[in-house]
Amino acid sequence: MDSQPNRNAGTGQLFVVATPIGNLGDISYRAVEILKKADAIAAEDTRTSARLLSHYGIATPMFACHEHNEEALAEQLLARLRQGQDIALISDAGTPLISDPGFKIVRTLRRAGIRITPVPGPCSPIVALSASGLPTDRFTYLGFLPRAGSKREAMLRQIAAAEHTHILLESPHRLVGTLRELQGHLRPEHEMCVAREMTKMFEEFVYGTGAEVVARFEAEPPRGEIVLIIGPAPEAGEAIDDAAILARLHAPDMHSLPPSTRARSVAKELGVPKSRVYRLLTDSGA
């Protein structure tokens, strides 16, 4: 299946295989091949994964691997791998370990010198980010926020003040409450995007300010899997357009002021950088 040797000769390897997040067509040829050839598949929920395996004619036996049994299962998997078996690890959807079980197993096997091979594919936080319209150069993935308490409040403040994008997961029945909480911390022009049911028939991306997104889902409660993306905190004055600044610069009460004083006064009043105001003033020929 894979020619690269393990650190321990004669042992099998664990394949961490990404599976579709909705559309069954979103799986790689390599992933299907590995799932067919593996000796066994460790699945988060065998009932859920049975549909995918049936769709691709994969007859490999499965066993359950979830958050309640993965710690005990790690040693059992290690024994099977040392016997030369190759095992594939999958979650219900997307890339295993990303807000899904598997970390304890991978860490145990990595420490034991077992070869672990990723088979890349869909990952809902990255899929959502790629189509969100929000900055992608730097981001933090937080998964699900704490349900309540000081840790939740601290994370909300962190998100509101951050200079980069944040990605969250949220359930449909808690989305509006979370959006309202965020709105209490964000500036009015702060942008966000809610991605829902990605790759499925009713896929939807709702992009806008906090107020706009809240209004949308208050009017029509969401359904399905949800990823919430919050853009970086906007710079002071970012939402004020050039026309508004120019209008204030050329207001009657500003005419008697020297250019530098006028720029400084308008910058302070509108909360925008003085350099931007002075540039507009100079470009306008004032």
Secondary structure, DSSP 8 states (H G I E B T S, - for coil): ---S--SSTT--EEEEE-B-SS-TT---HHHHHHHHHSSEEEES-HHHHHHHHHHTT----EEE--TTTHHHHHHHHHHHHHTT--EEEE-SSBSTTSSSS-HHHHHHHHHTT-EEEEE----HHHHHHHHH-S--SSEEEEEE--SSSHHHHHHHHHHHH-SSEEEEEE-HHHHHHHHHHHHTTS-TT-EEEEEESTTSTT-EEEEEEHHHHHHHHHHS---S-EEEEE-----TTTTS-HHHHHHHHTSGGGTTS-HHHHHHHHHHHHT--HHHHHHHHHHTT-
